[in-house]
């Protein structure tokens, strides 16, 4: 490993222009709005100036959330905006036919100290209304995603009253552009245990959140999203949780199944889990015979490969490439605004020793690293690809947000036993198109 540079907010050497804010460090409002948008009838009211409504608008690209904002101006910033907020609460309820309202505080309203909870209590709306802290100086959008899940569960989850034998799957909301397809794969894998599976914060009714108290286990789709929410489920409903590495690749898919089985108290022999992976391998070799050349796989083994993604995703795909495709990445960028977190360091330490590892939340630094590496293959997001493709031919596969340059009309996850075939298919075709 080439070491782990610290976050460099001043921008990277050799890159003109100011530091560019990376999607990993977007405003907290973006994450909160996506979570509320996964509850049918969910609406958010952003208590802040007009500019603070933009992250909520962006969330509508990934969810069906409706939103409003309190239009704070100079006067309300100076004297407070509680009266205005009360009016906007009823406006949001009526205009959006809301069944749940999340009132998002912002930097302005938090600094002023508006009594949002007091306004909510005095408004007397006939639907649940919950305050969710959205000040960007407190949380990134990924941290706020977890916080919003926890707030909704604190407000809506009842005390445990028996078990229905189900499993809660905590969705990794907004982790990348096809996170919902990942959850479909995880649901299918969990169904092997013969128990009902309830995916939380993915197209839920309010009743789904209350029913979650009857589960026997909570499984986090990704260990970096949902920890705070899992603790609420543990505290209020006595439900244990696990957060295994996501099933990216056959090896990790087998490990994931075994981890869930152990947590349920129904141990699964590795030989039985390996049999599922072997079936996927047979499908792979059977379909590979239909192509005229396997040169893209030969190219992968010698290509300069770069991965740019959030830490859990970057480490997962690096492991898949190195351990299952014999393609060790030359550069792995773990995109995060919190480079000193112990979990991030652990993921960096797990990467191949020959890979250059960079931990940063600065897009300018990422651009400089990609320019220096000159990859033939890039796993990242659309912004990284668009900036880099002018340097030379590059085979690109989207694994991080945003990755929506290609249309997928059917579910297209890269996770699980079926997902690894989707990933290898897209990677093979990208290499074939770019490099012949």
N, C-alpha and C positions, 0 to 999 in steps of 0.2 A: 504494500500500500504506500502511496506517495505522500501520506500525511493528510491531515484534515484542516484545511485553512479555516480560520474564523470568518464570521460574517464581515463583509467589507462594504459598509454603507456608502463609502465615498466613490464607489464604482471601480471597475477593473482597469489596470494599466493598459494602454493601447486602444481603449474604446472611447470614442468621442461621445460627448453629451453627458447629461446627469445620470445618476443611478435610476434605473427603471424598477418600478414596483412589480414584484412577481405575483402571479395569481395565488401563490401559497399565502401571501400576506394581505389578501384583500380585506375589505372592511368586514367587521363582525356581522353587520346587517345582512350581507349576502348569505352567510351560512344559516342564520336564524330564519330568514324568509323561506329558504328551501325546506327546512324542517317543518315549519307551519304549513307550507304548501302541500306536504304529503298527508295532511289530514283533510278529508273531504269537508268542504265548507270553511276551510281555514283561511283567515285573512290577517294581514299585518297592518298596523298603524305605526308609522315611523314618526316618533315625536322629535322632530328636528327640522332644519331648514330644507329647502328644495333639493339641494345637492345630495342630501342623505337618502333621498328616495331612489337614486340611481341603482345602488346595489340590490334593492328590492325588485326593481324593474329587471335587472339582469337575471335574477332568480326565476323570473317567469319563463326564461328560455329552457329551464330544466324541470320546472314544476308548474303546477297550475294555480299557484298562489295569486290571490288578488291583494292589492295594497292601496294604502292611502297615506298621506303624510300631513302633519299638523301645520305646515307652512310657517314655521317659526321665522320671525324677522328681527330687525334690530330691537324693536320695542319689547318683544317677548323674551329676547335674549337678555335684556337688561332687567326687566320687571317680572319675568316668569311667564309661563304659558299654560298654567293649569286650567284657566277658563276656556281657552281655545282648545285644549286637549279634550275637555268634557264634551264640547260641541262636536269635535271630530270623531269621538267614539261612536256617538249615535249616527253620524253620517256614514261611517264605515259599516256599521251594522246594517243600515237600511240599503245603502247603495250596492253592497256586495252580497246581500242576503247571507250574511256570515253566520256560521254555526259555532265558530271559535275565533277569538281575536287575540292575537299576540301584540301587545303594545311594546314597541322596541324603543328603549331609551337610546340617546345618541350622546356624542361628546358634549354638545351644547347643553342638553337638558340635564345631563349628569353633573356638569360643572355648576350650573345654576342651582341645582338641588330641587327641581320640581318634585312634588309629592305625587308621583304617578300612581302608587298604590292607593292613596287617599282618593284621587280622582276616580279611579276604577271602582272603589267601594261606594262612592256617592252616586255614580252614574246609574246603577241599578239595571244594567242590561240583562236580558233574559237568557243570555248564552255565556259560557265560560270566557272570562277575559283575564289574561295573565300578563304580567309585566316580565319582559325578558331584557336583560342588560345587553346593549349593543354598542357601547362606546368602543371605538377602535383602539383607544389607548389601553384598554384592559385586555382585549382578546383579538386574535386573528380570526378569520372566518372559519377555519377548521376547529379552533377551540370553541368558538361560539356555536358551531353545529352541535357539539357534545353538550354544551351548556343549555341550549334550547331544548334538546331531548330531555334533559334532567328536569328542567322547569315544568315541562308539560306532564311528565310522569309524577312529579311532586304534587302537582295540582289536580291530577285526574285519576291516579292509580289508587284503588281502594286497598284496605288491609286484606291480607290473604284469608280466603274462606274456602279451604279445600283445594284439591288438585284435579286438573282435568288431563294430566299426563302429557301436556303439550310442551313444545320447545319454542322459546322466543328467539328470533333472529333479529339482532339489532343492525339495521342497515347502515352502511357507510355512506350516508347521504352526501351527494355532491363530490365524492372523492375523485371521480373522473366522469367523462361524458356518458359512459355506459354502465354506471354502477348498478342500475336497476336490473340489467341483464345478469350481472354477477349474482345478485340476490336470487334470481330465478334458478341459477345453477346450484347455489347453496341450498335452496329449498329442496331441489331434486335429490341432492346428496343426503340431506337430513331425512327425507322421506324413506330412506332405506331402513330406518330404525322403527318404522311402523307407528310413529307418533304424529299427532297433528303439529303442524309448523305454522307459527304466527310471525310474519315479518313485520317488525315495528318500524314506523316512519317510512312506509312505502304504500301509498294509496290506502290509508286506513280510515275507518270510521272512528268516532270517539269511543264507540263500544269496544273496539279492538284494544285500545289502551287500557280500559278497565278490565277486560278479560285477561290481560297479560299477567295479572296477579295470580292466576291459577296454574302457571307453568311450573315445570320441574327444573328447567335449566334455561339460562340465557347464553346464547352464543354470539359473540361479536363478529360481524362479517370481516372487520379489519381491526387489529389491535390498537390503532391510533385514533379511532373514532368510536365513542360510545362508552368509555370507561366511567365517566361521571353518571351517565344514565344507568349503567349496570349496577353501580353502587346504590342508587335509589331503589332499584328493584330488589336488591339484597336487603336493604334496610327496611323497606315498607312491606315487602311480601316474602322475605326470607328465601329468595331464589338465588342459588349460586350461579356463577358465570365463569366462562372460559373465553380466552382471547388468543387462539392459536394463530400462527402465521397464515395468511390467506393461501388457499390451495392453488398456487400458480405453478403449473407443471405437475407431472405424474407423481413424483416423489413427495412433494408437499401435499398433494391431494390425498395420498395414502396416509400420510402423517395426520392430516386434518380429520379424516374419518376415524382413525384410531383415538385421537384426542377426545372427540365427541363421545365415542363409545365408552371410553374410560370414565368420562364425567357422568354419563348416564348410569354407570354401574353395570353395563352390559359389555364386557371386554370383547374386542374384535381381534381375532388372530391376524397377524400381519400377512400370513399366507392368503387369507380370505380377501383382505384389502388389496393385496398385490394381484389377485385374480381379476379384479375390476380394472386395474391398470393394464394388465396383459391383454384384456379385450380391446382396450383403446389402442394398444400397440399393434394388434392385428388389423384393426381398421386403418391405422396409419400406413402400414406396409402394403395392405391391399390396395389402397387408393394411390399410393406412390407409383405403382406400376403403370398408371394411366398417363404419366408425363413422359415427354420425349427425352428429357435430360435431368440428371440430378446435380448438374453443375452449381446451382445456387447453394446447395449444402456444402460443396467444396469451397465455394467463395466465402461462406460464412466462417469457416474454420480459419481462414487467412485474412479476413476483412478487418478493418479498423472499425470497431463498434462502439458507439456512445449511447449511454442511457441517461436521460434527464427526467427525473420524476420525484414525487414525494418519497421520503425515506423507505417506507414499507414496500411501496410498489417498486422502487428502484432496486432494492435488495432482492425482492422476489424474482424479478425478471433476470437479474444478473445470475442468480442461482440456477434458474431454468436454462439459460444459455450455456453457462459453464459446465453444469453437471449433466445435462441431458442432450445438449446439441454440440458439445465440444467447441463452443465458440465463446472464448473468454473476452469480455468487453475491455477495451483499452481505457475508456473513461466512464466513470459512474458519478453523476452529480446528484446528490441528495438535496432536493430543494426544500428548504425550511427556514423560517425566521427564528428558530430556536436551536441553533447548532450545538449548544452545550448540553442539551438534554441527554440524560444517561441512556435512554432508549435509542436515540439517534446515534450516539457514539457506538453502542453495541451493534447496531445494524452496519455501521461503517466498518467496524472491526471484522464483521463476518464476510465481507466482500473478498473476492480473489486477491491474493497478495500481489499479483502483477498488474492489477488495475490501478489507474490513477483515480483517487477518490477525492471529491471536492464537496464540501457541505456549505451551502450558501443560499440566501434568499434574494440575491441580486441578479437581475436579468443581464445586466452589463457584464458581470463576471462570467455568467453562463455563456454569453455570446463569445467572449474572449476564449474561454476554454474550448468551445466547439471549433472556433477558427484555428486554434493551435493544434487540435487533434486531427482535424480534417477527416471526419469519419466517412466510411463508405455506407454504413448502416446506422440509422438513428432511431432510437425508441424514445419518444418524448411527447410533446404536445404540438399543436399546429403552429403556435407562435415560434417555437424553436426551429421547426422545419422551414417556415417561410423565411426566417432570417438567415438560415444556413444554406438553403438550396442554391443561392447564387454563387457559393464558393466552389461547388462542383457537384457531380452526380451523387445522389444519396438515396438509398432505399429507406423509406420511412414507414414506421408503424406507430399509430397513436395509442399511447397507454396512459396519458395524463390529461388533465383538464387544461384547455379545451382540446378535444380531438373529434371534430365534427366535420371535417372536409369531405368525408365519404358518407353516403347514405346507406344505412342498414335498416331495411324494412322488416326484417325478422330479428329476434334477439341474437346478440352477437357478443357474448362474453368470452374472455380469455381465461377464465377461472374454471377449475374442476376438470373432470376427465373429458368432457366434451369440449370445454373451453380451450384446452391445450391444443386440440386439433385445429380450432379456429385460429389460434395464434400462429401455429406453424404454417398453416395455409396462407395467412396474410403475409407473414414474413418471407416465405418462399417466393410468393408472387411478387412482392415488392423488390426483392433482390433480383429476380428474373427480369423484371421490367427495367430496373435501373442499370443492371450490369450484365445482362444477357446470360 
